[in-house]
Amino acid sequence: MKITIIGTGFVGVVSAAVYASFGHTVVGLDIDDAKVASLRQGKVPFYEPGLEELLLDQQATGNLSFTTSYKNAVSDADIVIIAVGTPSTEEGKANLAYLYAATESLAEFIKKGAIIVVKSTVPPGTLEAVDKILKKTTTVEYELASVPEFLREGTAVHDTLNPDRIVLGASKKSVFEVLEELHKPLNAPVVKVTPESAQMGKYAANAYLATRITFINQIADLCEHNGADVQEVIAAIGLDKRVGGHYWYPGFGYGGSCFPKDVKELAYYSRTVGEGHNLFNKVNELNSGRIDRLLMGFGKKIGEWEDKKVAVLGLSFKPNTDDMRDAPSTKVVPWLAEHTTTISGYDPKATDAAKIVLKDTPIVLESSIEAAVQDADVIISLIEWDEIVAHDYGSTKAKKKQFFIDARNQFDPKIIEKWGYTYLGVGRN
């Protein structure tokens, strides 16, 4: 098949490389000349394990190419996939401007029978708006579908090649058949639903995972008052098959490019249809205030933050990515800047991004863990990069009282205390 993917961000680039690896002819389309030039060299503006190698391999086979021309990319395409960003407005509404602009640009070039697929995360009903835009320009017959992505940054190539399921949203059997054929190499269960259900399914999945994180954070807060240990509570509930032992992450709350955005958008959508007094609005509220609450609590345990040197380890929103969108560090560091004098930081991959995102804070970005924690009064292990969790903090212990804040409960308190630190976790006693 001939496939065009509009948008060369995280989802678009990964999808293009993977579809090309199946033997399809794939064109990645973006209006940014510099980005297209970079992609042709196998370079992406973000860190994602295995992606650059896959890009180079598929371009070498001739299956994958990149262009800025809508005409060249769309005219012969059997499937046109829109994977542009849909950022949230301040109030939480999904901003569909990029989606609509892409739709307007492709409309005059689509061939008869082409399937226009929206992969971007969008509210239910968006395909109706896309259809109206297309009909203003084109006279050829086309089909519409929604195929949401469920990728995790840091493992996106693996996730795309090994999905739990493929969700296809369409209204015609013929469209389902083509899209099933496209995804057949993945050998994954296929869920065929309406476009609205596909779109709602994407929001529901992320909102549920965000709710699990918020739920266990609330349990952790209660544990702080009664001597219970949240990690032991997780062990106690995890063997119940109705609950499961996976995806419990007590800590500073959820972040990244998806969970905060999708929960906010689902909360906003719920308000527009008269269902505003619901869980999603509360989850968003609780997560938004999580970091302030924890840092104030830790402040009481360390004798307040004033005049403390603080080392923040892990600046990206999760391991194996340099993405800092809604990363805990983007709230922790500014908060610390208002309450203490000296802040150092380290991240294996996000240093360049941090120089931009945290440029208005006094943080000193170091090139190693050793340099970041030197003489620190407080060490905050914020994100569980392997090298941060595996580091021998006994070798970097200063000859003074030091606090070790384990923001993701990744460390054994006994080992940290054996090294001479005062250990502080989340919901741990």
QUITA-V458244 format. One line per field, one symbol per residue. phi: phi as a letter, one per 40 degrees, with the letter a starting at -180 (. if undefined). psi: psi as a letter, one per 20 degrees, with the letter a starting at -180 (. if undefined). burial: 1 if it has 9 or more other C-alpha atoms within 8 Angstrom, else 0. A space follows every 10 residues. Layout:
phi: ???
psi: ???
burial: ???
This chain:
phi: .bbbbchbcd cccccccccc cchccbbcba ccdccccccc cgbbcacadg cccccccccc cgcbababcc dcccdbccbb bcbccbcccd chccccdccc ccccccdcbc cdgcbcbccd cbcdhccccc ccccccbcbc cabbabbcbb cbcgbccccc cbccabbbba bbcccdcccc cdcddcfbdb bbacdccccc cccccccccc cdcccccccc cccccbgcbc cccccccccc ccbgccfbbc ichcagcbdd cccdccccdc ccbgbccbcc ccdccccccc cdccccccdc cbggcdgccb bbbhbccacg abcbcfcdcc bcccccccba bbbbaaacbc cccccccbcc bccbcbcacd cccdgccbbb ccbcddcccc cccccbccca cbbbcccbfc bcdcccccch cccbbbgbb
psi: qpppooolbg gggggghghh iijqoppppq iogggggghh jjpqjrpopi ghghggghhh iihprqrjog ghhhhjphpo polrqmqqrh iippojghgh ggghhhgiiq rpiqpopoiq oqqpihhggg ghgghhgqiq qrqqrpnqql qpqhkggghh imqhrpopor jqghgggghg ghjhiilqpp oorqhhhggh hgggghhghh hgggghhhgh hhhhijiqph hhgghhihio higqjrlomp bjrqbaiggg ghgghhgggh hhjkkhmahh hggggghhjg gggghhghhh hjkripjqpp pooohrirqk qjpjokqhhi hgghghhiia hppqqqphij gghhhghkhj rjpoprjrgg hhipjqhppo nhplqghghi qnihijprlr ppqoonijli qohhgghhij qopoaokq.
burial: 0111111110 1111111111 1001111111 0000110111 0101001110 1101110110 0011111111 0011111111 1111110100 0111110111 0111011011 1011111111 1111001001 1011001100 0111111110 1001111011 0010011111 1000110011 0110000101 0111111111 0110011011 1111011011 1111000111 1011101110 0001100101 1111111011 1111111111 1000010101 1011011001 1001100110 0000100111 1111111111 1111111111 1111111001 1111111011 1011101100 0010110010 0110011111 1111100110 0000011100 1111111110 0000011011 111111110
